[in-house]
Amino acid sequence: MLTVLHAADFHLDSPFRALAPQAAQRRRAAQREAVERLAELAQTCRADLALLAGDLWEDAAQLYPETLEALPRALGRFPCPVVIAPGNHDPYGPDSPYARPIWPENVHIFRSPAVTPLPFPSLGVTVYGCAFTSPFREDDPLAGFTAPQDGGLALGVFHGDVAGAGRYAPIAPESLAHSGLAYAALGHIHAPRLCPDLPTPWAYPGCTQGRGFDELGERGCCLVTLDERGLQDITFRPLPGPRYYERTLDLTGRDPAQAVADALSDLKKDDALRLTLTGETEELNLPALQRLGSGHPGALELRDETARPQDPWARLEEDTLTGHFLREMARRLEEATPAQRPRLEEALRCGLAALEGREEPR
């Protein structure tokens, strides 16, 4: 049985411009720590091989010296060969960090845009891969490729887009299907997507750390097991680190400050929360509510979609359909038993919403 760790899209040293400078610095440190966590996972799971499908950093021109020291050191801690297919953010070239003599012996980097083999005879595996050599690539790197069926396992590691269009190595589904690979480790798409049941099984592990509210919740890598028959299992494995969350908070009948504080209470250090405030409440003091997030070094983003409380009986005396409806409901409520009142009060709210053309009752 072969155990493969598949990760991609580290985007080390992202600027995190939406955060305060100190919070952004902590995020970049957390990105570097995620690579250490990958190495620990590889050790714990006794990985035989690691496939890293590109975009290990955000921009070579903005890499910090700490990263150029930490990344090779962490990859050297993997108990197995590490194979890298450079992507559009970390393309290979003569000036790329990939061309420097800083990488440990267990790290293998594809340098050509053409699909090339990298055999590991002791594992009975050949890894096929290629590299971006510029920020864009409009051809399908797998077009016309089929791995030789020589009795060993053929694996692939590529950075590209299986949607089959665009400027970032569009990989046509039929190219994957005809590739003859037992598994294709892909990078570029930041949301995890596992496709184990296709003619050529493939997956995107997603990014190792979320960088904004378009990358919510758990982020991590994939653990893949294969035998001589091919893929046996693929599992998404979250990595520890800061998370981005989106939540909706109904303030109806609640103290806004306490409600926001409660919503923040289960966040971990450097987690970021986008909180959409809804329901009926008096006008909010948003700056004061925003300050409640000062104890959370990540980020608190508030969106106010609340409505001001309204008296449902304000139009009771009108000589309109709404006025007639309210007077009839007032009569029914006066005559209702305690058990009947909740249903009538709901009918009042829904009826007013319909009469006023609103989608949701208040």
C-alpha positions in Angstrom: 0.0 0.0 0.0 1.3 3.4 -1.0 0.5 6.5 1.1 0.7 9.8 -0.7 0.3 13.3 0.8 -1.1 15.8 -1.7 -1.1 19.6 -1.0 -1.1 22.8 -3.0 -1.6 26.5 -3.0 0.3 27.5 0.1 0.6 31.1 -1.2 3.3 31.8 1.3 3.9 35.5 2.1 0.6 36.7 0.9 0.2 40.4 1.8 -3.1 40.2 3.7 -3.8 43.8 3.0 -7.2 43.7 4.7 -5.5 43.1 8.0 -3.6 45.4 10.3 0.2 45.0 9.8 0.8 43.0 12.9 -2.1 40.7 12.2 -0.9 40.2 8.6 2.6 39.3 9.9 1.0 36.7 12.2 -0.9 35.3 9.2 2.3 34.9 7.2 3.9 33.2 10.1 0.9 30.8 10.3 1.3 30.0 6.6 4.9 28.9 7.3 3.8 26.9 10.3 1.3 25.1 8.1 4.2 23.6 6.1 5.6 22.4 9.4 2.2 20.8 10.2 2.3 19.1 6.8 5.7 17.6 7.6 4.4 16.3 10.9 1.4 14.8 9.2 3.7 13.1 6.7 5.7 11.6 9.5 2.6 10.5 11.5 1.0 8.9 8.5 4.3 7.5 7.3 3.8 9.0 3.8 5.7 7.3 1.0 5.5 10.3 -1.3 4.4 13.9 -1.2 3.0 15.7 -4.3 2.8 19.5 -4.1 0.8 20.9 -7.0 2.1 24.5 -7.2 1.7 28.0 -5.9 3.9 27.4 -2.9 4.3 31.2 -2.6 2.3 34.2 -3.7 5.1 36.2 -5.5 8.8 35.4 -5.6 9.6 39.2 -5.6 7.9 39.5 -2.2 9.3 36.4 -0.4 10.8 37.1 3.0 14.2 35.6 3.9 12.4 33.8 6.8 10.3 31.9 4.2 13.3 31.0 2.0 14.8 29.4 5.2 11.7 27.8 6.6 10.2 26.2 3.5 13.3 24.1 2.5 13.8 23.2 6.1 10.2 22.0 6.5 10.3 20.0 3.2 13.5 18.4 4.4 11.6 17.0 7.4 9.3 15.0 5.2 10.1 11.3 5.6 9.7 10.7 1.8 10.4 12.2 -1.6 8.6 15.6 -2.2 7.7 16.4 -5.8 6.8 19.9 -6.8 5.0 21.1 -10.0 5.4 24.9 -10.0 2.3 26.9 -10.7 1.4 30.3 -12.1 2.3 32.2 -8.9 5.6 30.3 -8.4 6.7 29.5 -12.0 10.1 28.0 -12.6 12.8 30.1 -14.3 16.5 30.9 -14.0 15.7 33.6 -11.4 13.2 31.5 -9.5 13.9 30.4 -5.9 13.4 26.9 -7.3 16.7 27.4 -9.2 18.7 28.1 -6.1 20.8 25.4 -4.3 18.6 25.6 -1.2 16.5 22.5 -1.6 17.2 19.3 0.3 17.9 16.1 -1.5 14.4 14.6 -1.0 12.8 17.5 -3.0 12.3 17.1 -6.7 11.1 20.1 -8.9 9.7 19.8 -12.4 11.4 22.5 -14.6 9.8 22.0 -18.0 6.4 22.9 -19.4 6.3 19.5 -21.1 5.0 16.5 -19.1 8.1 14.5 -18.0 8.5 11.3 -16.0 10.2 11.1 -12.6 10.7 7.4 -11.6 10.9 6.1 -8.0 11.8 2.4 -8.6 11.9 1.6 -4.9 8.2 2.6 -4.7 7.2 1.1 -8.0 5.9 4.5 -9.0 6.6 7.0 -11.8 5.4 10.6 -11.2 4.5 12.6 -14.2 4.4 16.4 -14.0 5.3 19.7 -15.5 6.0 23.3 -14.6 4.6 26.7 -15.3 7.5 28.7 -16.7 5.6 32.0 -16.8 2.5 33.4 -15.0 0.2 32.2 -17.8 -0.2 29.1 -19.8 -3.1 28.7 -22.2 -2.4 25.2 -23.5 -3.6 21.9 -22.0 -0.5 20.3 -20.6 -2.1 16.8 -20.8 -3.3 17.1 -24.4 -2.2 13.9 -26.2 -0.5 12.5 -23.1 -0.9 8.9 -22.0 1.3 7.3 -19.3 3.0 4.0 -20.4 1.4 1.0 -18.9 4.6 -0.7 -17.8 3.2 -2.4 -14.7 4.1 0.3 -12.2 1.8 3.0 -10.8 1.7 6.2 -12.8 0.8 9.3 -10.8 0.5 12.9 -11.9 1.0 16.3 -10.3 -0.1 19.3 -12.2 -1.2 22.9 -11.6 -4.1 23.8 -13.8 -7.9 24.2 -14.2 -10.0 21.2 -15.0 -12.8 23.5 -16.2 -10.9 23.3 -19.5 -10.7 27.1 -20.2 -8.8 30.1 -19.2 -5.1 31.2 -19.0 -3.9 28.8 -16.3 -3.2 25.5 -17.9 -6.8 24.5 -18.9 -7.0 20.7 -18.5 -9.8 19.1 -20.5 -11.7 16.4 -18.7 -11.0 14.0 -21.6 -7.3 14.7 -21.3 -7.4 13.5 -17.7 -9.6 10.5 -18.6 -7.2 9.3 -21.3 -4.0 10.0 -19.3 -3.6 6.5 -17.9 -2.8 7.9 -14.5 -3.8 6.1 -11.3 -4.2 9.5 -9.6 -3.8 13.1 -10.6 -2.8 15.5 -7.8 -4.0 18.9 -8.9 -3.5 22.5 -7.7 -4.9 25.9 -8.5 -8.5 25.7 -7.2 -8.6 26.8 -3.6 -11.7 24.8 -2.5 -11.2 21.1 -1.8 -12.7 18.9 -4.6 -12.3 15.1 -4.5 -13.2 13.0 -7.6 -12.3 9.4 -6.8 -14.7 7.7 -9.1 -13.7 9.0 -12.5 -11.6 7.0 -15.0 -8.6 8.9 -13.8 -9.2 9.8 -10.1 -8.2 13.4 -9.3 -8.5 15.9 -6.5 -7.8 19.5 -5.6 -6.9 19.7 -1.9 -7.6 23.4 -1.8 -5.3 25.9 -0.2 -3.5 25.1 3.1 -4.7 28.3 4.8 -7.7 30.6 4.0 -6.7 34.2 3.1 -10.1 35.9 3.0 -13.8 35.5 3.2 -13.9 33.7 -0.1 -11.9 30.9 1.5 -14.0 29.9 4.5 -13.7 27.3 7.1 -11.3 24.4 7.3 -8.3 24.2 4.9 -5.8 21.5 4.5 -4.5 18.7 2.3 -5.4 15.2 1.0 -4.2 11.8 2.1 -4.3 9.2 -0.7 -3.8 5.5 -0.5 -3.1 3.3 -3.6 -2.1 -0.3 -4.3 -1.2 -2.1 -7.5 -4.8 -1.9 -8.6 -5.0 1.9 -8.2 -6.7 4.3 -5.9 -8.1 2.8 -2.7 -9.0 5.9 -0.7 -8.7 9.7 -0.6 -9.4 11.8 2.4 -9.4 15.5 3.1 -7.3 16.3 6.2 -7.7 19.8 7.8 -4.6 21.6 9.0 -4.6 23.7 12.2 -4.4 27.5 11.7 -6.5 30.6 11.5 -9.9 30.3 9.8 -12.4 32.7 8.1 -16.0 32.4 8.9 -19.3 34.0 7.8 -22.3 34.0 10.1 -25.8 35.7 10.4 -26.9 37.1 13.7 -30.6 37.9 14.4 -30.7 40.8 16.9 -34.5 40.7 17.4 -35.1 41.0 21.2 -31.4 40.8 22.1 -28.9 43.2 23.4 -26.6 43.9 20.3 -23.4 44.2 22.3 -24.0 40.9 24.2 -25.1 39.1 21.0 -21.9 40.2 19.1 -19.7 39.3 22.1 -21.4 35.8 22.2 -20.7 35.3 18.5 -17.0 36.1 19.1 -16.6 33.9 22.1 -15.8 30.7 20.3 -13.3 32.1 17.8 -9.7 31.1 18.1 -6.8 33.5 18.0 -6.5 35.2 14.6 -9.7 33.7 13.3 -11.7 36.2 11.2 -15.5 36.6 11.3 -17.8 38.4 8.9 -21.1 39.0 10.8 -24.3 39.9 9.1 -26.6 41.5 11.6 -30.3 41.0 10.9 -33.7 41.3 12.7 -35.4 44.2 14.3 -33.5 46.5 16.7 -32.9 50.1 17.5 -30.3 51.9 15.4 -26.9 50.3 16.0 -23.7 51.9 17.2 -21.5 50.1 14.7 -18.2 51.6 15.8 -18.9 50.4 19.4 -19.8 46.9 18.2 -16.7 46.9 16.0 -14.5 47.6 19.0 -15.8 44.4 20.6 -13.5 42.6 18.0 -10.4 44.3 19.3 -9.6 41.3 21.5 -9.6 39.1 18.4 -6.4 39.9 16.5 -7.8 38.4 13.2 -10.7 40.5 11.9 -14.3 41.3 12.6 -16.4 42.6 9.7 -19.9 43.8 10.5 -22.7 44.1 7.9 -25.8 45.9 9.1 -29.0 44.5 7.5 -31.2 45.2 10.5 -34.6 47.0 10.4 -36.0 49.4 13.0 -38.9 48.1 15.1 -42.3 49.1 13.8 -45.7 49.2 15.6 -47.9 46.8 13.8 -51.0 48.8 14.8 -49.8 52.1 13.5 -52.3 52.1 10.6 -55.2 50.8 12.7 -57.4 53.8 12.0 -56.8 54.1 8.3 -59.7 53.8 5.9 -57.7 51.3 3.8 -57.6 47.6 3.3 -54.6 47.5 5.7 -56.7 49.4 8.3 -59.7 47.0 7.9 -57.3 44.0 8.2 -55.8 45.4 11.4 -59.2 46.1 13.0 -60.4 42.6 12.2 -57.2 41.1 13.7 -57.5 43.3 16.8 -61.0 41.9 17.3 -59.9 38.3 16.8 -57.0 38.7 19.2 -59.3 40.3 21.9 -61.6 37.3 21.7 -58.8 34.6 21.4 -57.8 32.2 24.1 -54.1 32.2 25.2 -53.5 29.1 23.1 -54.9 30.8 20.0 -52.9 34.0 20.3 -49.5 32.9 18.9 -51.1 31.7 15.7 -53.1 34.9 15.2 -50.0 37.0 15.9 -48.1 35.1 13.2 -51.1 35.7 10.9 -51.0 39.4 11.7 -47.3 39.6 10.8 -47.7 37.6 7.5 -50.8 39.6 6.5 -49.1 42.9 7.0 -46.1 41.7 5.0 -48.4 40.7 2.1 -50.3 44.0 2.2 -47.1 46.0 2.2 -45.4 44.0 -0.5 -42.6 42.7 1.7 -41.0 39.3 1.2 -40.5 38.5 4.9 -42.8 39.2 7.8 -41.5 41.4 10.6 
